Amino acid sequence: MSRNEELFARAQTRIPGGVNSPVRAFRAVGGTPRFFVRGEGPFFWDADGKRYIDYVGSWGPLILGHAHPRVVEAVRSRALQGLSFGAPTELEIELAELLCKALPGMEMVRLVSSGTEATMTALRLARGFTGRPKIVKFEGCYHGHGDALLVKAGSGALTLGNPSSAGVTPETATHTMVLGYNDVGQLEDAFRRHGGEIAGVIVEPVAGNMNLVPGTRDFLGALRALCTKHGAVLIFDEVMTGFRVGAQGAQGLYGITPDLTTLGKVIGGGMPVGAFGGRRDIMGKIAPLGPVYQAGTLSGNPVAVAAGLATLELVLAPGFFARLEGATRRLVDGLNAAARARGAAFSAAHVGGMFGVFFRARPPQSFAEVMESDKEAFNRFFHAMLEEGVYYAPSAYEAGFVSAAHGEAEIAHTIAAAERFFAR
């Protein structure tokens, strides 16, 4: 029995499913999860000592690669001064100022400890600001495990949602409408019928939790126009895309300013940090200024904020995103060429440092098209790459991430591994 297998067996006796977040269990792809012991640059090593090129990057935040010296030193230096105070620090102000300067939609910001905390509070704030009950989300978008967001589409277009998790009450689900991603007609119909009841719309402008599916400009533009017309709060969930697809996030790429933005991942540099922020009049409703309550003992934790500041200092340097996008494009082009040479039904796409691979002829534009992909082919691909020392997300429905540490050698190895897979 391998060390990974031993650890997984041991974990299952005390941890539900043997993991502390479901996708880690490998149930979508089969096999034994890898337990990792250390990382450096684009690589990490599992408990059996095998090295992998990492295209998960802790699900996005490790944009500089593992254990970047500047980030590690920032954490070490800050930790020596105390791990947590539960009181204000100057570092919190520095991060807030940086975020507001960088993002078009950010006038004020509140730091929290996770993306889920950011999105669930943004929804509460939208309701508190508008006095309305309904929230709109889109099929295939994931915004954390808050009750109002664990809702699947109803039985027909424009029906209210149904719980997609035990423990979410039907009463909670009835206030969430689930629409088709990139479906402008359905969106317009929803606002025509329910515009006066909709408090806010939350969307991943580039979806990363049904694999990579970018929002179209028509779709995101319609969202902005309809929310403005009907007085609803437009929330961009940029937990994944913030400082991942560009220096101004997806809102900068598309030139669309949301009313609220949620952040996580990169702004913590691998440590647990989240944030939500936006228009000053909306953020003025948050306690202690207003009646919408939110609090957190570890919000703005100084060690985590230090990691985020060190990361963002490097990420926002001139030319960083051009280099990152170039590396991601070379990976995607190489994968597409490898599949095309063998006539495989495969497509890959990218936005900034995010990418997606699909076992279908063209990249999808909706959840329904994502579901048309050949899941079993992906599972075979995943395990073949794992054997080659290339680690993708253990699910056909998760985006991948390239870091600044991924060089020509790592990308070439990945493409060569894919060529061998498609040649089988």
N, C-alpha and C positions, 0 to 999 in steps of 0.2 A: 504494500500500500504506500502511495506517495505521501509526502508530508502535507500536500494540499488536501488529499483525501482524509488524512488523519484529523486535520484541523476542522474540516467541514463536518465530519462525524461528531467531533467534540462540540462544535458550535451548536449543532442541532439539538443537543440535550438541554441547552439553557437559553438559546435565542430562537424565536419563532422562525422556522425555515432556515435557520443557521446564518441569517444575515440581518442587518439593521436597515436595509432598504431593499424592496422586493426584487428589482431587476438584477441585483447582484447574485441572485440565487441560480442563475443560468437556466431557469426553468423554461424560458422561451427557446433556448437553443440546445438544451440537454448537456449533460456532462457535469464536471466538478468545477465549482468556482475556484479561481486562483486567489490565494491569500498573499498579499504583497508585503514585502519587508523593507524595501527602500527604493528610492527613485533618484535619478540624476539626469538632467537635461531631457532628451526625448525618450529616455528608457526608464523602465522599472523592472525589478526582479521579484519573482515569486518565492514562496517558501521552499521550493525544490531547487532554487538557485538559477532558474531559467530566466534569461533576459528577453524583454519584449520591447518593440517600438510601440509607444503608447499613443493611440489616437482617441482616447477618452479624456485624458487630462483632468481627472476628477470631475467629469461632466462639464468641462468648460473653463474653470477658473485658472488653470495652470497655463496661461497664455505665454509665459516665459519658459515653460518647461519645469521639470521637477527640481526642487531645492536650489533655486537661483541664489547665488551668493549674496546679492544685495537684499533680497527678501529675507533670507535666513538671518542675516546680520541684523536687519531691522527688528525681527521678532526677538532674537536673542538679547539685543540691547534694551528693548522695551521691557521684556520679561524680567530682567534684572532689577527693574525699578518698581515691579509690582504687577501682578497678573490681572487684577480687577479692583475697581473702587466702588462701583455702583453710584458714581458721582461724576460730574462733568470733568473733561480734560480738554486741553487745547487741541489735541490731535483730532477730536471730533469736529471742531470748527474748521480745521484745515481740510479735512475730507469733504465736509459740507460745502465749503467755498469752492473746492476743486470741481465737485460734481455740478454745482450751479453754473460755474463758468464754462464747463465743457458741453453741457447738454442744452439744446435750445428750449426744451419744455420745462426746465427746472429753475424755479425762482426761490423756493424753500424746500428743505429736505429733512426727513426724520430717519435716523439710522435705527436698524433693527438687527436681528441675528440670523435671519434666513429669508429666502425668497418667498416661501409660503407665508411667513409672517407679513412680509411686505404686501403681497397680493390680497390677502384676506383683509388687511387693514385698509387698503385702497378701496376695496368694495364697500366697507363700512363707511368710509369717508364720503364716497360718492352718494350713498344713501342719505347720510347725515346732511350733506350739502344741499341735495335736491329735495329731500323729503319724499322721495319716491321709492317704491319697493323693488322694482324689477331690474335684473342684471342680464345682459346679453353676453354670451360667450360663443365660441365656435368649435364645431366638431373637430376633434383631433388635436386641439390646443390643450396643453396642461399648464395649470397655474398654481401648482401646489395642492396640498391635501386638505384645504379648508372645506368645510361642509358644503357651502354654496357653490363650490367649483367641482365637486365630485358628482357631476350630473351628466348623464348621457342624453342624446337626442331623443325626443319623444317619438311617438309612432308615426307621425307625419310632419310635413313642413309646417313650421310656425307653431307647433304644439309646445307646451311647456315641458321642461325636462323631467326625467325620472332619475331616482338615485342610482348611482353606479357603484356604490359601496354600501355594505351593511353598516348600520349606524347613522346613516344620513336619512332624516325623516322626509316623507313625502311633502310635508308642509314647507320644509326648507327648499326642496327641489322645485316646488311650484313657482318660486320667485325667480328662477333662472331659466332663460330662454336659450336654446341651443340651435344655432343656425349653421349652414354650410359655409366652410371657409372659402373665400374668394368668390362667393355667390352674391353678386351685387343685387340682383333682382329679389332674392329672398330677404336681403337686408332692408331694401326699400319697402317691401311689403310689411315687414315687422314694424318699422317705424310708422308706416301709414296706419296700422291697426293699433299700435300700443305706444306711440311716441310720448304721450303725456304721462305714462307710467314708468318709463325706462329711466332709471337713475344713472346707469353707466354701461359702457361697453368695454370689455376687456379682451385684448387680442395680442397674440404673439405676432408682431409685424413680419418676422421671419420665423415660421414655426420650426421647432426643433425636437418636438416630442411626438411627432408622427413621422419621424425622420425629417429631413430638411425640405420644407415647402415654403418658398417665399410668398408673401402676399403680393398680389398684383397692384400696380399703381392705381388702377381703376377702383379696386376694392378698398384700398386704404384711403384713397381720396374721397370715396363715397362715405366711408365711416366718418371722416373729419367733417364733411359737409352736413351729414344727417345729425350728428351729435350737436353741432353748432345750431342748426335750425331748430332742433327740438329741446335744447337746453340740457342734454345729457352729457355726462362726463366721459370723455374718451381716455381710456387707460391703455397705454402701451406697456405690455409686460416685456421688459428688456432685461429680465434676469439672465437670460442666455445671450442675447444679442448685444447688451450694453458693453461697450469697449471690446467687443469681439468681432463685429463686422465693420467697425470704423471708429474713428475718434469721437464721433458724435452719435454713436449707436445707429440703430436702424432709422431713427427719426431724422438723423442727418443725411443718411443715404437717400431717403425718400423725399426729404424736404417737407415733412408733415410734422407739425408740432402738436403733441397730445396735451391733454389737460393734466394728467398725472402719468408718472412713469414709475415702474417698479424695477429695482436693480438687485443684483446679487453676484455670485460667481466671481468675475474678474475683480470687482471692487474690494474683495477680501483677499485676493492673491493666494487662495488656497485655505484661508481661515474663514470661519463662519461670520459673514457680514451680509446684511441686506439693507435695502433702503427704499423708501417711497417718497416722491416729491412732485412738485409741479406748481401750478398757479398759486400765487400768494393768497388770493381770496379763498381758495379751497383749503389750503393748508392752514389757514387761520381758524378753521373749525376744529382742529386737533387740540386735545387737552395738553397743556393747561390754558391755552387761549380760548378754546371753544368746547362744545358739548360732546364731541366724538372722542371716546376714551381709547387710549392705547398706552401701554407701558411695557417695560422689559428690563429686568435687572442687569442683563449683560449687553443691552443695547449700547453700541459705541465702545465695546470692549477695547481698551488701549492696545493690547497685543495684536488683536485682529485688525484694528484700524491701521496700525503701523505697517502690517503686511500689505494692506491695500494701498496705502500711500506710496510705499516703495515700488509696488507693481505699476501703479498708474504713472509714476514719474518716468518709468522706462517706456511704457506703452504709448504715452502721449508725445514721445520724442519724434521729431520730424522724420518721415520716411518709414516709420515702423510698420504701419498698416499696408503700405505698398509692398514691402518685403514679405509680410505675412500672406497677403492675398496672392502674391506671385508664387510662393511655395505651395499654397493650397491649390492654385490653378494647375501647377505642374503635376501634382498628385492626381487630380481629377482627370486631366487630359490623358495621363498615362494609363489610368484604369480604364477609361473609355476606349482607348486605342487597343489595349490588351483584349478587351471583350469583342471589339469590332473585328479584330483579326481572326477570331474564331466564330464569328456570326452568332454570338451569345445575346440573348435578350437581357440586356443590362444597360443601365445608364447611371451616371454620376453627375452631380452638380455641386456648386459651392456659392456661398456669399461670404466675402471676407475670409475669416479663418475658420468658418464652419463648412462642413460638406456632408453630402448624403450619397449613399449607394443604394440602388434599386434594381431588383431583378425584374425589370420591365423595359420595354423599348425606349420609353421617354420618361424624363422626370415628371412626377405627378404634380398637379396643381390643387388637389383636394384630398380630403380624407378617403373618399370613395376610391380614388385612383391609387392612393397608397395601398389600400387593401387589395388591389388587383395584383400587387407584386407577388412573386413566387417566394413565399416564406421558407419553404424547404430548401430551395436553392441558396438562399441567404445563409441558412444554418450550415449547409455544407461548406460554403465559402468561409464562414466564421471559423469553423474548426480547422479548415485547411490553413487559414492565415495564422491561427493560434500555433499550429505545428511549426510554421515558418518563423515564429517569433514576432508576429504582428498582432497587436491587441486592438480589436474593434469593440464597440459596445455590444454586449451579449443580447441584442434584440434587433430585429429588422426595422423597428420603429423608433430608433434613436439616431440623432445626428452625430457626426464625428467632428473632431477638433484637431487642428494643426497648431503647433506652438512655434514660437520664434526659435526654439532649439532644434527643430526638425531641419536637418541639412540635406544636401543633395544625396549623400550616401544613404540616408534613411528612406528618402522618397524613392530612390532607385531600387533599393531592396524591396520595398513594398510593391512597386510596380512589377518587378521580376517575379515575386511570389504570386501575384495575381495572374501573370502570364502563364505560370506553371499550372495554376488552378484551371484556367480556361482551356488549356491544352489537353486536359484529361479527357 
